[in-house]
Amino acid sequence: MEDMKDVLGEVNGSLRDIAKEYPDFMKAFSGFEGEAEREGALDKKTKELISIAISIVAHCKWCIAFHVNEALKLGASKDEIMESCFVASLMGGGPALMYTQLAFKSLKDFS
């Protein structure tokens, strides 16, 4: 299984390349992202835990790497991250459980 740091580097590089060619779109998306992730009724860490669960159900390995890394930076514990994965597995079934292994690997690779 690939190193999740490499997965994160891959997506960050790709998004930088897209931003060079399509800056208006990426600026608009970044603004939307910033508004959705800002501190509000939910704190940023909780929003990252939700994003991990959605990433698992959506089967997005790049999203999993990104959001696990961000959650760790915001002080999320291994258990908090894994519980968000377990809720995703409940809602997404067996395929979501298979993507939980990527979050578990991300915890190892980013810790």
Residue pairs with C-beta under 8 A, 6 or more apart in sequence:
1 101
1 102
1 105
3 109
4 64
4 65
4 68
4 69
4 102
4 105
4 106
4 109
4 110
5 65
5 109
5 110
7 61
7 62
7 65
8 62
8 65
8 66
8 69
10 62
11 62
11 65
11 66
15 26
18 25
18 26
19 26
36 47
37 44
37 47
38 44
42 50
44 74
45 71
45 74
45 75
45 76
45 80
48 67
48 70
48 71
48 74
48 76
49 71
49 76
49 80
49 81
49 84
50 84
51 63
51 67
51 70
51 71
52 64
52 67
52 68
52 71
52 81
52 84
52 85
52 88
52 103
53 84
53 85
53 87
53 88
53 91
54 63
54 88
55 63
55 64
55 66
55 67
55 99
55 103
56 64
56 85
56 88
56 89
56 92
56 96
56 99
56 100
56 102
56 103
57 88
57 91
57 92
57 96
57 99
59 95
59 96
59 99
61 99
61 102
64 99
64 102
64 103
64 106
65 102
65 106
68 81
68 103
68 106
68 107
68 110
69 106
69 110
71 80
71 81
72 81
72 107
72 110
72 111
78 107
78 111
81 103
81 107
82 100
82 103
82 104
82 107
85 100
85 103
85 104
86 100
88 96
88 99
88 100
89 96
89 97
89 100
92 99
